[in-house]
Every structure is written in C-alpha cells, then in structure tokens.
Amino acid sequence: MYEVEATFGARSTTFDAEGEIEPLGRPPEDLEARIESEIPSFLGVIQQVPPAFSAVKVKGVPLYKRARRGEAVRPSARTVHVAEIETLRAEGPSASLRIVCSGGTYVRSLVNDLGAKVGCGAYVSALRRTRAGSFTVEEAVLPEDASAENLLLLAEALRPMPHFVLSDENRAAALVGRPFSFDAPDSANKVALSDSANRFVGVARVDCGWAHPECILPQEVHS
C-alpha cells in the first residue's frame, strides 16, 4: 500500500520530481472529479509500462543505466494488479492518493498514465509505502531505535507465507539448493521452510508441485 502525492499539469522524464519537468498547462478546475472518473480504468489486472528510468533489467542491464547513457529505452508492458485507488485530497495542482497494488507495480507509471488520461500530465512529487504484505508503517522503527526487543524472529517475519515442515530427506535437498517435490497449497508461489525441530531453513519457490530453494540459511546457523 502506498500514499502518493501527485502534481498535475506537468510530466517528468522519470515520472517523478527527480527528472526533467515539462509543464503542460493548468490542471482542470474539477481535478478531483476528473481523477475519480478515470480511476476505474486502472483497477484490476492491467498492462503497465514501467518508467524508462527503472531497475527493470533488459539483457541483464537495468533500464535506468541505458536511459542515463542517452539510449532509446522502450520498456515492455507488464501485467500488474491494482486493487484500489482512493483520492485522499485534491487541491490546486496536487492530489494525494492511496494505492493498493501487487508487487512489481510502478506507482510512478500509474500517476503518469493517470495524468495523461486526465489530459494535463502528472508526476510523483512524494511517495510513502505504508504497508508491505502484513506489515504496516505503524510497526516500523527507526534504525537508531532498533534493539533486540523489537526485532522479529524469521518465522514471524515470514508470517504471510505458507510454512512447510521438511522431512530429513527434503531438508538435505534444500540445504544444497536441490528442488524437491511436495504437496503445496494451490495458491502458494513461495513457502517458508523449517525442519522437524521447528528451526527455520529458508524460502523456496513453488512450481507445479516442486519446491525450488531460493534463499537457504547456512547450515551452521542451525547448530
């Protein structure tokens, strides 16, 4: 979940305030109503083109590196899911939006495309992530305030993810990164792995009844 401040009446080469800003004219007087009328077209499963200045890789090279070198960058559209867009405030050329979306969604692209639909352009002037999975910003602490008392155990940190208890055979496979078959929930695409003693082992990607270890703790961590 994100809260974003969007500035209308201009567009940016990076879709945010860091890029070159091109004024496009005064936003409409009924900006909030125009935003509300266009929001439905961005909800659900949509095709979205990432910004040219983004970390998306093409042939192993992030797009932003190509863009900074002055190369012509044409990102391919990606499938994303936008569950909700709510207008929190609209005043003058600015609007505050709350956006609930899937991983891989570029809020900068959403705002840029919304500005194009409204007809006056828009770019992100401020962005704040308020929730990631089941974790909210209210639970966060500043780095200087972190202590053993407010650190989460790995099992708790991965609580949104299905957990799978490994047999000794599958644990041995996971520790060397070897895929193994198992019965996973149909909706699971990643699972947290633990051993029979309830010790965290790592995380695996699920594909067609097979677990592919992606992040495994060194074995000595379990001793």
N, C-alpha and C positions, 0 to 999 in steps of 0.2 A: 504494500500500500504506500502511496506517495501523496504528499501535498506539494503542489507546484504553483508558482507564481508565473503567470504568462503575461507578456507585454504584447499588445496588439497594435497594428499599424506599421509594422516593420518586419523584416525577415533577416535571418542571420545565416552566414555560410556554415556555421557549426550547429545551428538550431538553438544556440544559447547565447548568453551575453559575452562569451569569450571570443566569438567570431566577428567578422566584419558585418556591421549593421547597415541594412539598406531600408530607409524609410519608404513606405508605400502609400502613405496618406492617412487621414484621420479615421479612426475606427468608427463604426456606426453608432448613432446615439442609443440605439436599442441593443447594445452589445450583448448583454446577458440573455435577452430573448433569442438573438441570433445563435449564440453558443448553444443554448438549450435545444434549439431546433435542429442543430447538426449533430449533437451528441449521439443519438440513436444509430447513426451510420458508422460509428466507431465501436459499437458494442458487439460482443460475441467473438466468434472466430473470424479474424480478418487477416488480410495480407498487408504487411508493413515493410516499407523500405527503410533500412537503418540509415543514419546520417553518414555522409562520406567521412566525416571525422569521428570514427568509432573504432572500437577494438575488434570488430569482426575481421576475421582473417580470410584472405584470398591467397591461395597457394603459399600459406604459411606466413604471410606478411600482413600485419594489421592495416586496415584501410587508412587510418589516420596518418601512418607513415607515408603512404603513397600520396595522400592529399597534401601533406606538408611539402612534398617534393614537387608539387605542381602537376602531378599526373592526373589525367582524367579518371575519375572514380565513379563507377556506376554500380552501386550495391544491388544485389539481388533481393527480391522481396522474400520475406519470411512469414511463416504462419505463427500468429500470436493470439492470445485470448485476453480480451478486455472485459472484465466482469461488471465494472461500474465506473462512471464518471459523474461526479457531483460538482456543481458550481457552488462554491462556498461564498464567494463575493465577486462582484464586478463593479468597478468604479473607474471612470476615466478610461485610459487605455489599458488598464490592468485587470486581470481576473485571477482569482485563486480557485484551484480545482483540487478535488480529492480523487485519486485514480487507483482502482484495484485491478491488477493485471497479472498475467503469467510471467514467469521468468523469461528473459530474452526480449521483453518488450522495451522499446526505447521511448521513454516519455517525451524526449526531445522531438522525436518524429511525430508522436501524437499531437503535440502542440503545434508543430509546423504545419501538419496536414489540416488541423482544425482551423488555423489561421487562414489557410488557402480556401477552405470551404466557406468561412465567414466572408472572405473577399478582401481582407486587408492585411493578411500576413500576421504571423505571431512567432515569438521565440520564448524560450525558457529564461526567465531572469532570476529565479531561485527555485531550488528543488530540495526536498527533505523526505527521506524514507522514514515512514512511521511504523511500518511492520514488515517483517521478513518471516514468512511461514507463520508459526505460532508465537513469535517473539515480537514484542512491541517496544517502542521507544521509551515507554514509561519504565520498562525493566532495565534499561541500559544504564551504565555508569561510566563516568569519565575515566580515561586511562590512569590518571593520577589518583583516583579514588578506588581503583581495583584492589581487592585483597582476597585472601583465601576464603573469606566468609561469603563473598558474593560471586565466586567462580562456580560454574556449573560442572557437574560430572558429565563425561562424554555421553553416557546413556541418557541423561536428562536433556542435554543439548540437542540430541537427535530424536527427541520425543515425537515429532510429527512423522517420523519414518517408521515403517513396519520393522519389527525386530524378529530375527531368526536365530534360533539356537543351533549351533553346529554340532554335528557328530564329530567324533575324533578324526574320522577319515576326511570329512569336508573341511575341518579346521586345518588339517595338514595341507590340503589343496589350496585353501585360501592364503595360508602363510607364504606360499611360493607363487601366488598370483595365478593359479591354475583354475579355470572355470569348473564348476560342478553343477550337477542337476539337483533340483529340489522343487517342492510344491510352494509356489509363491502366490499371494493374493493377486487376482486378475488386475487390480488397479495399481499394483506396485511397479514402479520403474527403478527404484533403488531401495535397498534394505540395509539395516544395521545388523552386524553380525556379532554374536557373543558365543563363548564356549559353554560347556556344561557347568562350569563353576560361576557362570554369570559375569565373566570378565570380557570386556569389550575387545573385539578383534579388528573390526574395520567396517568398511562400507562396500557394497557390491552393486553393480548394475544388473537389472533383471531383463532377460531377453529370451522369450519362448521356453520358459521352464529351466533356464540355465542362469546361474549367478556368475557374473564376471567381476572378480575382485578389482576395485579401483583405488582404494586407499586402505592399506593394511598397516597396523602398528607393528613396529619391530618386536620380535618375539621376546626380547629381554624385558620389554615393558611389563610383561605378564608375570615375571618372576617375583 
